[in-house]
Amino acid sequence: YGLQDDSTFEMYSTCLSMTISIITPMPSKIGPVTAIEKIYGIIVAVIGMMSYSFAVSSITRMLFTLDKKEEELHKDLEDLDYIDVTYKMNPGLYLNSRKIITIRNKTGNKEMREENFLRRLPKNLRKDIVALIQRSKVEKFPAFQYECQDF
């Protein structure tokens, strides 16, 4: 390649450029000639690899989340079926319960997540947080937004 007479920077940029071109799917028919072109090619290749990695990991995470939600839905429906068989639920109640479980699972009900979170907390801390949440809900309720001065 005749790199013996080039500067150290030119030799290292050529080496790095060739290494990157081997491990990435860059076209090899048109190649960089100067050191700046090689560095630009390296930067584009690295950004391309990072973008591809980010896209693949995002899609994988999204699919994992969907699978997890589907698994939770099936578990909840199995629990409902068990309760139905064991306690002989009213068919109307069973169908309404099934609809509610399905809708809550698809919408990602935040209240259910709050309840699961609160169950894991120590009792005193749980009471304080529940009081804070309830106070916030009462303040947002339209009937309590306007204080009566005589009250």
N, C-alpha and C positions, 0 to 999 in steps of 0.2 A: 504494500500500500504506500510505501514511500514516506512513512511518518518519522523516520529517523531525523530528518532535517527540520521538522516542525518544532514549534515551541512546546513547552511542557503543558501549557493550558490547552493547546490544540490536540496534543496526544491524549490527555485525560478526557477532553470532551468527546473525542472520537471513540475512545474506549467505552465511556458511559453510554454514548449514543448507540453503539453496536450492542451493548448488553441489554439496554432497554428495548431495542428493536427485536432482539431474540425472544424476550419474554412477553412482549405485547404483540398483538396482531396489527402491526403497522405495515403499510405497503412497502415492499422492498425495491420496486422498480425505480421509484423516484426517491432519491436519498438526499439528505442535507450535505452541503459541501463545506460551508464555512462553520466556524465554531459557534457563531450566533445562531445559525440555522439548526445546528445540532442541539444546542441548549433549548431552543424553542420547541423542537421535536420532543425532547425529553419532558419538558413541562407539559406539553399537550398530552403525551402518553400517560404521565402520572395523574393528571387531572381526569383523563378518560378512565383509568383504572379505578380511581377513587369514586367517580360518578357511577360506574358500573357496580362496584361493591356496595355503594349506598342504595342503589335501586334494588339490587338483589336482596339485601338485608331488610329493606322496608317491605318488600313484597312477602318475604318469608314471615316477618313479624305479623303482618296483616292476616296472612293465612293461618298462622298459629292462633291468633286472637279469635278468628272466626271459628276454628275448630274447638277452642276452649269454651266459647259461648254455646256452641251446639252441644258439647258434652254436658255442660251445666243444665241446659234445657232438658236433655234426655234424662239426666239424673232427677231433676225436679218432677218431671212427668212420671218417672218410675215410682217416686215416692208418693205422688198423688194416686197412682194406680194401686199401690199397696194399701193406702188408706181407704180407697174405694172398696177394695175386696175385703179388707179386714172389718171395716165399720159400716159397710153397705150404705154408701152415700146416696142421697137423692140424685137421680140422673141430671136434673137441672142444675143442681149445685156442682156436680162433677164437671159438666160442660162449661159452666161459668168459670170455675176454678182453672180449668185447662186453658181457656181463652186468656184469662188474666196472667197466668204463668207464662204463656207464650208471648203475649204482648210485652210484659215486663222484661223478659229475656231479650227481646229484639230491640227494645228502646234503651237498655242498659240503665235500669232504674237506679238513680243515685241514692234514694232512701234505703234501698236494700244494702247497698255498699256501706252506707253509714251504720246501719244496724250491725252488719258483720264486723265492721271496724270497732264499734263500741263494745261488742261482746268480748273482745280480746283485751280490753283495758282493765286496769284495777278498778275496784268498785268505787272508791272515792273520786278518782279522776273521771270515771264514766258519769257519775252524778253531776259533776261540775260541767262537763261538756254537754250533757243532755239538757241541763238548765240553760246553758248558752243557746243551744239550738232552739229550744222551745221559746225562749224569750224573743229570738229573732223571728220565728214564725208568727208569734202573736203580734209583734210590731208591724209585720207586713200585712196582716189581716185587715181588710178595709174598715171593719167595724171599730177597730181600736186605734186607727190612725189619727182620729181627731179627738183630742182629750177634752173632756168637759171640766171646766174650772171648778165646778161645785162638787165634783166626784172625788 
